[in-house]
Amino acid sequence: MKKIFTFALFALSASVFAQVTSNSSCGGDRYLKQIFTDVTKTPDLVYGQGIRHCDTASIDLTMDIYEPTGDNALERPVLFVNYGGSFIGGDKSDGDVVALCTDFAKRGYVTCAINYRLLNTANLFCVLTADSAVMLDVVVKAVSDQKAAIRYIREHHAQYKIDTNFVFLSGISAGAILAAHTAYIDGLSELPSYVASTITANGGIDGNTSSNYQFNSSVQGVWSMSGGLHKAAWLDSNDPPLIAIHETSDPTVPYGHGFAQVQGQNIITIEGGSYLHTQADANSQPNVFFSITGSGHTAYIGKPFIYDSLKNEAARVFEAILCGTTQPNYVASMPINYVPSPAGIENATGTNTIFNISPNPTESNINLNIANKGKSYAVSVSDQIGRIVFESNKNTESDFQINRNILNQGMYFVTVKVDGTEKSTQRVVVY
């Protein structure tokens, strides 16, 4: 039986991204595409020290910095990429972290991957007693570390040619939970007493991982991949924009409200992507939400056809924040139904039973190969709000080409209808 994946985009008007200042390097394809070939990595910079839960010795906390090789820009935005691992495992050298840091460094960012404090799994007692209170302390310590890393970047901005006005956080799973709690907890007064007391015990709202408090730890945007907040109500209208991605039946971090789990055990309540989106909308807080129908946890990262598009859409949101640009396709929501072949949705050409589409994403003409078996077919292209921008009827050749020049940059839906009966739609991203 074929699976149907639904990928819903809830988008926002670019006007919400109006900035008092914009990044000095805006222009052209920078921040949108990979305009650099190589990346230079500076590894294992010590940004702070801290003691893990159930430990007594302080450890050095390190980060890796990635820069576009040969870049002459003097002020570049920063994107942190946090690894996942349920706050019990993971490392800044994890493959998905390195890949995302490299991807966005090639787009013109300075990207950073940090090691943050985890549960001390070498201490058996600590593992066996790891209840919600313990895991709350672990998360709070990690937030302290993230804030110290942000301060470190601002302190050393001249060395790494950083625009201190633009620091973005991203994360996968636990790393996304870390990013959200770093960005969206504004003060102790809004928190339940059990959370506020844990933060106070760990140095207060700015943490105690480093002492360079003359530099702030504010952020200008968050990209959450299957993460969440302990309480979505902590979001408010003054918070930075949010990009959230979540699978609807995520078994590890809830799509809505529920327990985050470690190895099948309930650990701590989390409100996931759908709750964050709903709360942000209620607050008129800028947000983009990608809801993916499925029962995996970050399974989309292993599906290039989806993940490449998600990364490109995130890049467009961040570029709008950085540059105050107008992105007219961020105005509506539209569901996209994929009916993949047995090869799976990860096939980057978008293979299905009626037609193949390539390349996708594309900067050039869109090529369709249609299994019409000599029958007549119609091709249409619609934009995100359902307007048909191209139509061609009564075609019979199995190869069909759509001219790239008739389309603006954005996301479109190509529909092929064979003999007036068989119908299939696929998404294509045009640069």
Stockholm file with secondary structure:
# STOCKHOLM 1.0

chainA/1-431         MKKIFTFALFALSASVFAQVTSNSSCGGDRYLKQIFTDVTKTPDLVYGQGIRHCDTASIDLTMDIYEPTGDNALERPVLFVNYGGSFIGGDKSDGDVVALCTDFAKRGYVTCAINYRLLNTANLFCVLTADSAVMLDVVVKAVSDQKAAIRYIREHHAQYKIDTNFVFLSGISAGAILAAHTAYIDGLSELPSYVASTITANGGIDGNTSSNYQFNSSVQGVWSMSGGLHKAAWLDSNDPPLIAIHETSDPTVPYGHGFAQVQGQNIITIEGGSYLHTQADANSQPNVFFSITGSGHTAYIGKPFIYDSLKNEAARVFEAILCGTTQPNYVASMPINYVPSPAGIENATGTNTIFNISPNPTESNINLNIANKGKSYAVSVSDQIGRIVFESNKNTESDFQINRNILNQGMYFVTVKVDGTEKSTQRVVVY
#=GR chainA/1-431 SS CCCCEEEEEECCCGGGGCCSSCCTTCSTTTTTSCCCSCEEEEEEEEEEEEECTTCCSEEEEEEEEEEETTCCCSCEEEEEEECCSTTTSCCTTCHHHHHHHHHHHHTTCEEEEECCCCCCTTCHHHHHTCCHHHHHHHHHHHHHHHHHHHHHHHHTHHHHTEEEEEEEEEEETHHHHHHHHHHHCCCGGGSCHHHHHHHHHTTSTTCSSCCCTTSCCCCSEEEEESCCBSCGGGCCTTSCCEEEEEETTCSSSCSSEEEEEETTEEEEEEECHHHHHHHHHHHTCCEEEEEECSSCSSGGGGCHHHHHHHHHHHHHHHHHHHHCCCCTTTTCEEEEEECCCTTCTTCTTCCCSSEEEESSSBSSCEEEEECCTTCCEEEEEECTTSCEEEEEEEECCSEEEECGGGSCSEEEEEEEEETTTEEEEEEEEEC
#=GC SS_cons         CCCCEEEEEECCCGGGGCCSSCCTTCSTTTTTSCCCSCEEEEEEEEEEEEECTTCCSEEEEEEEEEEETTCCCSCEEEEEEECCSTTTSCCTTCHHHHHHHHHHHHTTCEEEEECCCCCCTTCHHHHHTCCHHHHHHHHHHHHHHHHHHHHHHHHTHHHHTEEEEEEEEEEETHHHHHHHHHHHCCCGGGSCHHHHHHHHHTTSTTCSSCCCTTSCCCCSEEEEESCCBSCGGGCCTTSCCEEEEEETTCSSSCSSEEEEEETTEEEEEEECHHHHHHHHHHHTCCEEEEEECSSCSSGGGGCHHHHHHHHHHHHHHHHHHHHCCCCTTTTCEEEEEECCCTTCTTCTTCCCSSEEEESSSBSSCEEEEECCTTCCEEEEEECTTSCEEEEEEEECCSEEEECGGGSCSEEEEEEEEETTTEEEEEEEEEC
//
